[in-house]
Amino acid sequence: MVAGVLASMLAAQPAAAVGRPGNLSTKAEPTAVVLSWRPVRGADSYHVQISTTDSFNSVLWSGESLSTMATPTRLLAPGTMHWRVAAEQDGRVGTWSVGKFTLPRSKSPVLVAPADGAQLAQPDEAVLLEWESLPGAQAYQVEVDDANGDWIDFKTAVTSLTSYAPINATPGGTYWWRVRGILGEGNLTPPSEARSFVVGELPKVTLKRTEPLLEDVVLEWDAKPGAVRYEIRVSTDDDFNVITDQRYVAGTRYSPPVTYDNANYWWQVRAVNVDGRAEEWPSESERIGVFRRHWPETPSLVWPQDGSAMTGDPFLEWTPVPKASGYEIQVGSEPSFSSSATFRSCSTNQTTFTLKAFRGTRISPGGCEPFNGTNYWRVRALDNHGSATARVNGVFSSIGSFTYSAPSNTAGTTTPALVTGQRVLLAGTRTSSCIGAVGAEPCTEIPATPVFDWDPVPGATYYQFYLAHDVKLTNMVDNYGDLGNPDSLVSTTSTRFMPSGSLPDTQAGEAYYWYVRACAPGAKPSPCSLTPTSASHAFQKKSAPVRLTTPADGATVADWVTFGWEDYLATNLAWTAGAVGAPGQAALQYHVQVATSPSFTSGTIVDDRRVDQTTYTAFDRTYPEGTLYWRVQAVDGSDNELTWSSVRSFTKQSPAPELRSPEDAVTVSGLRGLRWKPLIGAKYYDVEIYRNADTAASPSNRVAWAQNIRQALFTPPRPLCRRPRETARRRPRSCPLAVMRTAH
């Protein structure tokens, strides 16, 4: 009975209170907090809370621990924190034990390089910002400001590495930078110290020496890494107040498309970077080039012989001059040529000039008609370079003389007979000729505009000249009149005619057709023979093709391509085809074409340019990589484009970037940037990184890439591969990578 009563009394007693944890302690670091306490006997678990107030109205974090320690699973802001812990036993929660701690501010990243105020020479010293790893940081925020360093309008970038390469650092600019650690949940550490760096200007351009006297103007300079183009300017004064030529050039060689006049010139070049920034124009004397453009060649007089009497067909002839697009002839009554009233002047594209020509049926002197008695004459070459108003004058020849007496031709009283003895030749003193009568053997491959010659007709005082594209003379050549309008026809009192302008080449199957009609004013029943119904003679004009010199056919070239060819006059003087000999024709200009197809069809031409000289380097474009084709044709003094040269090919193959670091097949722990040697002429770089040493560039293995990088450095925005944790059964493996870079 006693035992029963005792058991009833024990069952009625209340359960013992749950104890309170004691000896609360805190270990607080910026990125981790460890809370601990003394255990409560019989406790099953513990409840933990953290708040910014001692009333715990707002709980920042709460959790449950089965041990006597707790670590918050979220980052806490620096400052004073209140925390409490209560034990739980058999579903009952005891009284809270309260503590507090102060969470210190996070440390800032420690900057490593570049040093404060560093001067980074371009393009070799690429901008790479580096700092020490910060414990607890999940990533880093890099902040870059301009020269003001006021941190008002700055740029930011996030990376999980401890280095960063700004891609838009402009040469010549000053920048400030600092780094914050990203701790998670948007929490940032205070910024590191701020440092500045200066991106150096591009290297100064060094001019290559030019000869003091230049006939073909070719200006060259040394290439500078980091320069994507160059700016050149040319002036006729050393202060560059009057600019003759100024333009951007893609390469390191410039030959003006239009010939400079004969004068002294000063020139200078500066490099331009990818942002279009260039240094101030240099003032150092060693960086200013000077030359004199001159054109010393003079024609030599050939006919008539000096002091002789001009008999027969009156004509003038002289030797051709290289680069001449035409010639000016002056014929005067006195040798000093002191007044325009004492001499007559005219021009021609040829080296033979026939006198006594006029237009229509009224005979009248004009042009360079000689004076009765002693005449003096001289010739100079002209380079009109595509413009009749802006020309370069050559040096006058020596002065020759001849005597001339106007013929006393008496017009016949009957209609003149038909003209005979027609032939074409290349100059007045040449003996090689071609007849080319219609219906007989034609004159083929006449390489230049010919002299038209025929026998005199008794009683005829002048001749009408017809030149057409068809045998029926219905389609007259421009500037040669109309069959139905005698006043529009070219006429001459001579039995020889040399056009002042040049005729275009004939196309396949085509020809020029010509006819000469004798006339005698006052003759009966008609002053001229009957109007022709068809031409009597014909010829085909096919000029010599330009001879290419460089590059050789099939050559491989890098960067900028320089084309060269033989001077067209030299080509013509060596011409052996045809029956009339070699012509003395020079070129007004040259037409250069570069294409991706040997047919030069529309859409395949990548460059189409006219130039004055026998060399050309593209200055306003860069050619695509691969096989390209090129050809050149001469343009004569009348702006006719002549026969194309043969077609040559070349392969444009720019050098690949040279890798610098890391070295090939090396194992690195923490990649601090990929570096390569700056490539001459490169504007941007593209980088691709592949795992498993994949050099075949399989898309599945690509782990990082970037395009349009402006410096020879790249830092991936995140680790390239994650290494598995080492265990007793698994060791970490390396992550072999293949890096590919291209420049453009």
Backbone hydrogen bonds, N-H to C=O, Kabsch-Sander energy under -0.5 kcal/mol:
donor,donor_aa,acceptor,acceptor_aa,energy
5,V,1,M,-2.1
6,L,2,V,-2.3
7,A,3,A,-2.2
8,S,4,G,-2.2
9,M,5,V,-2.0
10,L,6,L,-2.2
11,A,7,A,-2.1
12,A,8,S,-1.2
13,Q,9,M,-0.6
13,Q,10,L,-1.0
22,G,38,R,-0.6
25,S,36,S,-2.5
27,K,34,V,-2.4
28,A,26,T,-0.5
29,E,27,K,-0.6
29,E,32,A,-2.9
32,A,29,E,-0.6
34,V,27,K,-2.5
35,L,33,V,-0.5
35,L,70,A,-3.1
36,S,25,S,-2.4
37,W,68,T,-1.5
38,R,22,G,-3.8
43,A,40,V,-2.1
44,D,88,E,-3.5
45,S,88,E,-1.4
46,Y,65,S,-2.4
47,H,86,A,-3.2
48,V,63,G,-2.7
49,Q,84,R,-2.2
50,I,61,W,-2.5
51,S,82,H,-3.1
52,T,58,S,-0.7
56,F,53,T,-0.9
59,V,57,N,-0.5
60,L,50,I,-2.4
60,L,58,S,-0.6
61,W,50,I,-1.5
63,G,48,V,-2.5
65,S,46,Y,-2.5
70,A,35,L,-2.3
79,G,103,L,-2.2
81,M,101,F,-3.5
82,H,51,S,-3.4
83,W,99,G,-3.2
84,R,49,Q,-2.0
85,V,97,S,-2.1
86,A,47,H,-2.1
87,A,19,G,-0.5
88,E,45,S,-2.7
89,Q,92,R,-3.2
92,R,89,Q,-2.2
94,G,87,A,-3.4
95,T,18,V,-0.6
97,S,85,V,-2.5
99,G,83,W,-3.6
101,F,81,M,-2.5
103,L,79,G,-3.3
103,L,101,F,-0.6
111,L,109,P,-0.6
112,V,130,E,-2.8
113,A,130,E,-1.2
117,G,196,S,-2.6
118,A,115,A,-2.0
118,A,196,S,-0.9
120,L,118,A,-0.6
120,L,198,V,-3.1
121,A,119,Q,-0.8
122,Q,201,E,-0.7
125,E,121,A,-2.6
126,A,124,D,-1.3
128,L,126,A,-0.7
129,L,164,Y,-3.3
130,E,113,A,-3.2
131,W,162,T,-1.9
132,E,110,V,-3.0
137,A,134,L,-2.1
138,Q,182,I,-3.1
139,A,182,I,-1.2
140,Y,159,T,-2.6
141,Q,180,R,-2.8
142,V,140,Y,-0.6
142,V,157,A,-3.4
143,E,178,R,-2.8
144,V,155,K,-2.8
145,D,176,W,-2.8
149,G,146,D,-1.1
155,K,144,V,-2.7
157,A,142,V,-1.9
159,T,140,Y,-2.2
160,S,717,P,-1.8
164,Y,129,L,-2.3
170,T,168,N,-0.6
172,G,199,V,-3.5
173,G,170,T,-1.9
175,Y,197,F,-2.8
176,W,145,D,-2.2
177,W,195,R,-2.8
178,R,143,E,-1.9
180,R,141,Q,-2.3
182,I,139,A,-3.1
183,L,181,G,-0.7
183,L,187,N,-2.9
184,G,187,N,-0.7
187,N,184,G,-2.2
189,T,181,G,-2.5
192,S,179,V,-2.0
195,R,177,W,-2.4
197,F,175,Y,-2.4
198,V,118,A,-3.0
199,V,173,G,-2.7
200,G,120,L,-3.3
200,G,198,V,-0.7
207,L,205,V,-0.6
208,K,220,E,-2.2
214,L,292,R,-2.8
217,V,215,E,-0.6
218,V,216,D,-0.8
219,L,254,Y,-3.1
221,W,252,T,-1.8
222,D,206,T,-2.5
226,G,679,L,-0.5
227,A,224,K,-1.9
228,V,226,G,-0.5
228,V,272,V,-2.2
229,R,272,V,-1.3
230,Y,249,V,-2.7
231,E,270,R,-2.8
232,I,230,Y,-0.5
232,I,247,R,-2.5
233,R,268,Q,-2.0
234,V,245,D,-3.1
235,S,266,W,-2.9
236,T,242,V,-1.2
240,F,237,D,-1.7
243,I,241,N,-0.6
244,T,234,V,-2.7
244,T,242,V,-0.6
245,D,234,V,-1.7
247,R,232,I,-1.9
249,V,230,Y,-3.4
250,A,619,F,-1.8
254,Y,219,L,-3.1
263,A,261,D,-0.8
263,A,293,R,-0.7
265,Y,291,F,-3.2
266,W,235,S,-2.9
267,W,289,G,-2.4
268,Q,233,R,-1.7
270,R,231,E,-1.9
272,V,229,R,-2.5
273,N,277,R,-2.5
276,G,273,N,-2.0
279,E,271,A,-0.6
287,R,284,E,-1.7
288,I,285,S,-1.5
289,G,267,W,-2.9
291,F,265,Y,-2.2
292,R,212,P,-2.9
293,R,263,A,-2.5
294,H,214,L,-2.2
294,H,292,R,-0.6
302,V,317,E,-2.7
303,W,317,E,-2.0
307,G,401,S,-2.6
308,S,305,Q,-2.3
308,S,401,S,-0.6
310,M,403,T,-3.0
311,T,309,A,-0.7
315,F,313,D,-0.5
316,L,353,F,-2.8
317,E,303,W,-2.3
318,W,351,T,-1.9
319,T,300,S,-2.1
324,A,321,V,-1.8
325,S,382,L,-2.7
326,G,382,L,-1.5
327,Y,348,T,-2.7
328,E,380,R,-2.5
329,I,346,C,-3.0
330,Q,378,R,-2.3
331,V,344,R,-2.7
332,G,376,Y,-3.2
333,S,342,T,-2.6
337,F,334,E,-0.9
342,T,339,S,-2.1
343,F,340,S,-0.6
344,R,331,V,-3.3
346,C,329,I,-2.1
348,T,327,Y,-1.9
349,N,500,S,-3.3
353,F,316,L,-3.0
355,L,314,P,-2.3
358,F,491,S,-3.6
360,G,489,L,-2.9
363,I,361,T,-0.7
369,E,366,G,-0.7
373,G,404,Y,-3.2
375,N,402,F,-3.5
376,Y,332,G,-2.7
377,W,400,G,-2.6
378,R,330,Q,-1.8
380,R,328,E,-1.9
382,L,326,G,-2.8
383,D,392,V,-2.4
384,N,382,L,-0.5
387,S,384,N,-3.4
391,R,389,T,-0.7
392,V,383,D,-2.6
393,N,391,R,-0.5
394,G,381,A,-2.9
395,V,297,E,-0.7
397,S,379,V,-2.7
400,G,377,W,-2.8
400,G,398,S,-0.5
402,F,375,N,-2.0
403,T,308,S,-2.2
404,Y,373,G,-2.5
409,N,407,P,-1.0
411,A,409,N,-0.6
412,G,459,G,-2.3
415,T,524,K,-1.5
419,V,516,V,-0.5
423,R,453,D,-2.1
424,V,434,C,-2.6
425,L,451,V,-1.9
430,R,427,A,-1.2
434,C,424,V,-2.0
438,V,536,S,-2.7
440,A,437,A,-2.3
443,C,538,A,-0.9
444,T,442,P,-0.8
446,I,540,Q,-2.7
451,V,425,L,-4.2
452,F,497,F,-3.1
453,D,423,R,-2.7
454,W,495,T,-1.9
455,D,420,T,-2.5
460,A,457,V,-2.1
461,T,519,C,-2.4
462,Y,519,C,-1.6
463,Y,492,T,-2.7
464,Q,517,R,-3.0
465,F,490,V,-3.2
466,Y,515,Y,-3.0
468,A,513,Y,-3.0
469,H,475,N,-3.2
473,L,470,D,-1.6
476,M,474,T,-0.8
477,V,467,L,-2.4
480,Y,477,V,-1.9
482,D,485,N,-0.6
485,N,482,D,-1.9
488,S,485,N,-2.0
489,L,486,P,-1.3
490,V,465,F,-0.8
491,S,358,F,-3.7
492,T,463,Y,-2.0
493,T,356,K,-2.6
497,F,452,F,-2.8
506,T,541,K,-2.4
510,E,507,Q,-2.4
512,Y,539,F,-3.2
513,Y,468,A,-2.8
514,W,537,H,-2.8
515,Y,466,Y,-1.9
517,R,464,Q,-2.7
519,C,462,Y,-2.5
520,A,527,P,-3.8
523,A,520,A,-2.1
524,K,413,T,-2.6
529,S,518,A,-1.6
535,A,471,V,-3.0
536,S,514,W,-1.5
537,H,514,W,-1.9
538,A,436,G,-2.8
539,F,512,Y,-2.0
540,Q,443,C,-2.8
542,K,446,I,-1.6
542,K,540,Q,-0.6
546,V,643,T,-0.6
548,L,546,V,-0.7
549,T,564,G,-2.6
550,T,564,G,-1.2
554,G,649,S,-2.9
555,A,552,A,-2.1
555,A,649,S,-0.7
557,V,555,A,-0.5
557,V,651,T,-2.7
563,F,561,V,-0.6
563,F,616,Y,-3.1
564,G,550,T,-2.9
565,W,614,T,-1.7
566,E,547,R,-2.7
571,T,567,D,-2.0
572,N,568,Y,-2.4
573,L,569,L,-2.6
574,A,570,A,-1.1
575,W,572,N,-1.7
588,L,635,V,-2.9
589,Q,635,V,-1.4
590,Y,611,V,-2.9
591,H,633,Q,-3.1
592,V,590,Y,-0.6
592,V,609,R,-3.4
593,Q,631,R,-2.2
594,V,607,D,-2.4
595,A,629,Y,-2.6
596,T,604,T,-2.4
600,F,597,S,-1.4
604,T,601,T,-2.2
605,I,601,T,-0.5
606,V,594,V,-2.5
607,D,594,V,-1.7
609,R,592,V,-2.5
611,V,590,Y,-2.6
612,D,257,P,-0.8
616,Y,563,F,-2.1
618,A,561,V,-0.6
626,G,652,K,-2.6
628,L,650,F,-3.2
629,Y,595,A,-2.9
630,W,648,R,-2.7
631,R,593,Q,-1.8
633,Q,591,H,-1.9
634,A,643,T,-0.6
635,V,589,Q,-2.7
636,D,640,N,-2.4
639,D,636,D,-2.2
642,L,634,A,-3.1
642,L,640,N,-0.5
645,S,632,V,-2.1
648,R,630,W,-2.3
650,F,628,L,-2.4
651,T,555,A,-2.9
652,K,626,G,-3.2
652,K,650,F,-0.6
653,Q,557,V,-3.1
653,Q,651,T,-0.8
659,L,657,P,-0.6
660,R,675,R,-2.4
661,S,675,R,-1.4
666,V,663,E,-1.5
668,V,666,V,-0.5
670,G,668,V,-0.7
674,L,714,F,-3.2
675,R,661,S,-3.2
676,W,712,A,-1.4
677,K,658,E,-3.1
681,G,227,A,-0.6
682,A,679,L,-2.0
685,Y,709,I,-1.6
686,D,742,T,-2.8
687,V,706,A,-2.7
688,E,740,M,-2.8
689,I,704,A,-3.0
690,Y,738,A,-3.1
691,R,701,N,-2.8
692,N,736,P,-1.5
693,A,736,P,-1.3
694,D,691,R,-1.3
695,T,693,A,-1.0
701,N,698,S,-1.9
702,R,699,P,-1.1
703,V,689,I,-2.6
704,A,689,I,-1.4
706,A,687,V,-2.5
709,I,685,Y,-2.9
713,L,711,Q,-2.1
714,F,674,L,-2.0
727,T,730,R,-3.1
738,A,690,Y,-3.4
740,M,688,E,-3.2
742,T,686,D,-2.4
744,H,684,Y,-2.6
